[in-house]
Structure formats: structure tokens, C-alpha cells
Amino acid sequence: MWKNALRLLTSRGLAWSVLLVVLFTTCRPKAQPAPAVSASTSANAIASAPPVPPPSPAARTEDEKNTIGVFRSAAASTVFVTQTRIVEDYFAGTLQEVPTGSGSGFVWDDQGHVVTNFHVVEGARSVTVTFHDQQTFEAKVIGLEPRKDIAVLKVEAPAKLLVPVVTTKGGQLEVGQKTIAIGNPFGLDHTLTTGVISALGRQVAGAGGVTIRDMIQTDAAINPGNSGGPLLDSSGHLIGMNTMIYSKSGSSAGIGFAVPVTTIARIVPQIVKTGRAEQVGIGLAVDPQAQLERRLGVDGVIILQVPENGPAAAYGLKGLTRTRRGLAIGDIVIGVDAKRIAHFDDLYGALDEHKPGDTVKLVVQRGDNAVTSPVKLVALTQAGLI
């Protein structure tokens, strides 16, 4: 009897379970399919989305704002310098004046003086200067200093175009300091590049046959046409003049050199005033090409002549003398103060550090003896002396 009752209960429980499943499945609301989205509906949704606003000028970094400000203030001071030369057409038998070189420069003062590199105008028959508004004027070469690769030009331009560059107010330059170069590379006017001071006190062979000392090295891109343009700091002040690059390809390799503003500020006023740079020296005639020294294997600078009425005559220095056997060597400069003088570049560099009125200890080799004499330096007025 118990078995029959259990069998009946189990069968009824199963029936009730089946009934509940059927009821749940039947009564549950059916899921509605998602409405289809057409391509036009998607496009309308995108079109109706609010536009993304452009970046605000206020979003620029402080460094960007600084660069923009420097360019706006200094661009008007930067000019494009072009030179022409006379070229002979051998086939036609005529002479033609053709553009042969270009570079950059900057306005020095409101009198129309423009500063550029010596090598930009070297050998030019005529020179023109183009300002930021594309007005071009003939320029006159006022003076040259090849040994510093500096040239000063003069233009007769309207006063509104003569915006002098602002020179640095002093202070020590530091490696890592920001640099801004403005110029006309490849003839593309008023191009700006930025970088840092990579090194200071570099010595680079210049166009004048001697080493230009204390040059600024920068990684701001400097290319052909940048020569003579200004190198500025983050205040927009002139710290140097872009002069040359180190590159095997002829384009910027991240190593550029600039004549420091201290040299420019010393040389340019002298050229503006007298048409030539002031040469500090003793008053000796020597050979910068060192032809005799190389021929004889002499280590030092041979004194060729001591002018009778010159400043060096009073110190008993001796130049070449003529004997029955030929020319006899007198004194050979081998030292200035504590610096060893091996060639003309050494002598020029040692004297260039001084100003007129300074006294140096000049060491000369006279026969087998080294003779030291205190010598007072003067501003030389005669070309070809040192």
C-alpha cells in the first residue's frame, strides 16, 4: 500500500512541475527585437552631435608663446642680403652682373647700418638689402673685418623699416639656454628655428685666415642663407650672429656656430666710426701666411721688419737683415705672457684679448737666447702690422 501511495505522489509531483514550466513559458512577455538602424539614421546622429571646439590660443605652452613673441619683435630687424658680381661671357665677349650669393643680416641702428658676415659680401660688386615687407634697397659696404667674419653695410631706407635689433643687456650665457635663429635659408625669407646653446668658447677657422675664438655653438638649425642672421635668447636679445655650420652634406647637422655679441658690439661701432676695425698690436711686420717659417721649419713667428718710427722700434726688436750670404733672421716671437706662440694664429689670438694701453711680456728667440721685453700695446693705424 505504501509503495502505491509513493508512486501516485511522485507521478502527481512530476505533473505539477510540467504544468508550472508550461505556465511560466506561456505567460512570460516575449522580448521585442531591437529596431534596425539605417545608415542615414547614423549619419543624422553624427551630424546632430555638437561640434568639437578648436584649441584655444590660451592652450599654447609658455615656450610656444615665448617663441612667437620673440619672432614678432625681431622679424622686422632681420634682412635678406644679396650680392652680385661681374661675370664674363667668353663666347659672347660681354660682361654681365649676376647674383652670386645671399645671406641674412640684421639692422644695427636707426641710421641704416646693417650687420652681416664678411663671407656673405666678399668680392661683391654690389649688395642689396631686402626688408621684411619685401622692399629692396642698394647697400654700401662701410667696412669689413675678415678675421671676425663681420661686415657693416649702410642703406638709405625709410625710418619705419630701420628697427634695430636689441642687444643683450649683459649676463653670462649658459649651456642649455634657449636660442632662436631667424634668417633666410635657401632664400626662404624670415625662417625661424629654435634650439639651445650646445657649447661656449668654441674656436673655429674663419674666413679671414685666423681662428675666431669664443664662438657660440647651437643646435638650432642653420642652413645656407642663414649666415649673418641674428641668434637670439628667450628675451629676444641678440646673443650672436649665425656664421657657419659643421656639416658634410652642406645642410644643418645640428652643429652651428655664431660670432658672440661681445665681439660684434666691440667691432661694429669701430667700423661705423672709422670704416675699419681697430687692430691692437705692437707694430711689427710679419707674414700671416708663414711662408718663411714653413720653408725653414721655424716654430714661432718671424719678425720681418720693425718700422723705424713705429711703436715697436723703442723695444729693440730686430727684423730680417740682408748680409752677403743673404737674409739673416733677427727675432722670432715665441711667447706672449705665459702663452706659447707657435704660429701667427697664436700671436693674433693672444694680442686680440687685450686693448690699447695694456702691457704684455713679449718673448722672442734671438739666436740661442730667449729675450723677454715688456711691451705696451697700441691701436695700429697702418695695415699689415701686428
Secondary structure, 3 states (H helix, E strand, C coil): CHHHHHHHHHHHHHHHHHHHHHHHHHHCCCCCCCCCCCHHHHHHHHHCCCCCCCCCHHHCCHHHHHHHHHHHHHHHHEEEEEEEEEEEECCCCEEEEEEEEEEEEEECCCCCEEEECHHHHCCCCEEEEECCCCCEEEEEEEEEEHHHCEEEEEECCCHHHCCCCCECCCCCCCCCCEEEEEECHHHCCCEEEEEEEEEEEEEEECCCCCEEEEEEEECCCCCCCCCCCEEECCCCCEEEEEEEECCCCCCCCCCEEEEEHHHHHHHHHHHHHHCCCCEEECCCECCCCCHHHHHHCCCCEECCECCCCCHHHHHCCCCCEEECCEEECCEEEEEECCEECCCHHHHHHHHHCCCCCCEEEEEEEECCEEEEEEEECEEECCCCEC
